Amino acid sequence: MIEAPVLKRSLGLADVALFFVVAASNLQWVAAAASTGPSSLLIWFLGCACMFVPLSLVVVFLSARHPNEGGLYVWSKLAFGPFAGFLSGWTYWTSNLPYFPALLYFMAGNALYFWGGSSGALSGSPIYFIVVAIAGLAVATILNVFGLDIEKWLNNVGAASRWIATLVLIALGLLAWRAFGFATPITLSTLRPSAHVTDLVFWSTIAFAWTGPEAVSFMGGEIKNPRRTIGRALALAAPAVAVIYIGGTAAVLATLKPSDTNALYGVMQSISVGAGRFGWNLLAPVATLLVVISCLASAGAWLGAVARLPFVAGLDQYLPKSFGRMHPRWGSPVTALVTQAVVAALFIFLGQGGTSVRGAYTVLVSMTVISALLPFLLLFASGIALSGGPRRAEDIRIWGGRGTIILASLVGFLTTLGSIVLTFIPPASEPNKPLAIAKILGLTAVMVGTGVLFYAAGARRRKRILAAEQSIA
């Protein structure tokens, strides 16, 4: 058996709170929400109630009761056995492979505002988006290889950058509202979500956007006093996440009409237009830098967090033993980090094949949402299964006790299931709907099927190793 390495507890309360800000929020969802219109504001609130709150309750409870490295991998394994644990970790890990290109495409789109905006030739250049995405992926991976003591500073700076960029966005929205009125009419009629396909598909994106509280639990063995720190840090970060999503969306709607808002770089589009109205043209490049840094930090945070899933699978010997080793000097799972960086780079090219830049971005987002939501079905089911038994000293006190955890798990499970179904509907703007659906189905099936094959091979390898150890003993 592989001996588990001693993990260095590098993350304190402030580090974890800032990690939540950069991991549980993303300005790309603000741009996507604003492009759908005012009804997205109500959907943000509903998504918070149906996903963020239930998920936070379940994660805080399970993190206190089982604060092990690996998070949902360990919880699913304890609740339903090793196959469920491996599959939850595998689907979560692989879901981030298309997420990194989508996030980095968003970063590349917003970076265009260094040079004046998105109207130039680069905005439609696949080569530009591929090069910038690869460069961002390389930087985030290298910092993670040097360990959490180094990479956490990118998270911290990125969280501060995202918060400052959001405040700039909101301030410009308020000024535009006072000076010119709302660009988008906000009425009871426009706030009401419709049953149109666009709004239904957007539900799944919002549900995914409200995830993130589970991510830091993957590094439970590297957090100081994780039983208490995770819950406290999430309580500190939750208001900031809500302001980024809801306040940011309202600010974009104050400046731009939904029909004029680009889902790929709508945030910087709004800041640029708002600043230009008041003659503050130098504000756009500064805000661009903040947005780019925050996107890079998100990539770094998620790269580091999800790399702990194959690391734990390597300790369990369901993946090659090299995955279960930390670098002796830097304390990072190098094999997992480099492997996921290489595969994510392939997705950067695969997502672009046969479609436009915007089409590639849409496919990458849809793939991410489906495969990322699959493990949440097991996470919420684990919340029900592991909430039983007598109260323990380490448990977090939650009003309503186990009944609250069960209710939260059921609400989260149903929200996740419905969101997965809706994600298969391609948006009206997709020029090649059959190809988009085929890509989403095919690549998602490849991810899950590959995980099943890895588990089967790992189970056989593990059985042989155990048999050999028993014969020696």
Secondary structure by P-SEA (a helix, b strand, c coil): ccccccccccccaaaaaaaaaaacccaaaaaaaaaaccaaaaaaaaaaaacaaaaaaaaaaaaaacccccaaaaaaaacccaaaaaaaaaaaaaaaaaaaaaaaaaaaaaaccccccccccccccaaaaaaaaaaaaaaaaaaaaaccccaaaaaaaaaaaaaaaaaaaaaaaaaaaaccccccccccccccccccaaaaaaaaaaaaaaccccccccccccccccccaaaaaaaaaaaaaaaaaaaaaaaaaacccccccccccaaaaaaaaaaaaacccaaaaaaaaaaaaaaaaaaaaaaaaaaaaaaaaaaaccccccccccccccccaaaaaaaaaaaaaaaaaaaaccccaaaaaaaaaaaaaaaaaaaaaaaaaaaaaaccccccccccccccaaaaaaaaaaaaaaaaaaaaaaaaccccccccaaaaaaaaaaaaaaaaaaaaaaaaaaaaaaaaaaaaaaaac
